[in-house]
């Protein structure tokens, strides 16, 4: 699954999430939804205002895995 064409940050986040074992889905409102067995769903914006937004979203994905253990 990829985000909208030309949205590098969202595509990077999706690739990262897939590498961690998540599945990625687009919501009707244009957000990204990440699912993984045993973890709460994580919703993220598909557009980030700066690089920190992408880094924070990646950290949230890692935290969900750590909470699972």
C-alpha positions as CSV (number, residue, x, y, z in Angstrom):
1,X,0.0,0.0,0.0
2,X,1.2,3.5,-0.8
3,X,-0.1,6.9,0.1
4,X,-0.8,9.5,-2.5
5,X,1.6,9.9,-5.3
6,X,4.3,12.3,-4.4
7,X,3.9,12.1,-0.6
8,X,7.4,10.9,0.3
9,X,7.0,11.2,4.0
10,X,3.9,9.1,4.2
11,X,5.4,6.5,1.9
12,X,8.5,6.3,4.1
13,X,6.3,5.9,7.2
14,X,4.3,3.1,5.5
15,X,7.5,1.3,4.4
16,X,8.8,1.6,8.0
17,X,5.6,0.3,9.5
18,X,5.5,-2.7,7.1
19,X,9.1,-3.6,8.1
20,X,7.9,-3.7,11.7
21,X,5.0,-6.1,10.9
22,X,2.2,-3.6,10.7
23,X,-0.5,-3.4,8.0
24,X,-1.3,0.1,6.7
25,X,-4.7,1.3,5.5
26,X,-6.1,4.7,4.4
27,X,-9.1,5.9,6.3
28,X,-12.0,7.8,4.7
29,X,-10.8,11.0,6.2
30,X,-7.3,10.7,4.5
31,X,-5.4,9.6,7.6
32,X,-3.2,6.4,7.8
33,X,-4.2,3.5,10.1
34,X,-1.6,1.0,11.2
35,X,-2.6,-2.4,12.7
36,X,-0.6,-5.1,14.3
37,X,-1.7,-8.2,16.2
38,X,-1.7,-7.4,19.9
39,X,-1.3,-3.7,19.5
40,X,-3.8,-0.9,19.6
41,X,-4.5,0.7,16.2
42,X,-2.4,3.8,15.5
43,X,-3.7,6.6,13.4
44,X,-1.4,9.2,11.8
45,X,-1.7,12.1,9.5
46,X,-0.8,11.4,5.9
47,X,0.8,14.8,5.6
48,X,3.5,16.1,8.0
49,X,4.3,19.8,8.5
50,X,8.0,19.1,9.2
51,X,10.4,16.2,9.6
52,X,9.7,15.9,13.4
53,X,6.2,14.7,12.5
54,X,7.6,11.8,10.6
55,X,10.1,10.9,13.3
56,X,7.4,11.2,16.0
57,X,5.1,8.8,14.0
58,X,7.9,6.3,13.7
59,X,8.6,6.5,17.5
60,X,4.9,5.9,18.1
61,X,5.0,2.7,16.1
62,X,8.0,1.5,18.1
63,X,6.3,2.4,21.4
64,X,3.2,0.4,20.5
65,X,5.5,-2.7,20.1
66,X,7.3,-2.1,23.4
67,X,3.9,-1.8,25.2
68,X,2.9,-5.1,23.8
69,X,5.8,-6.9,25.5
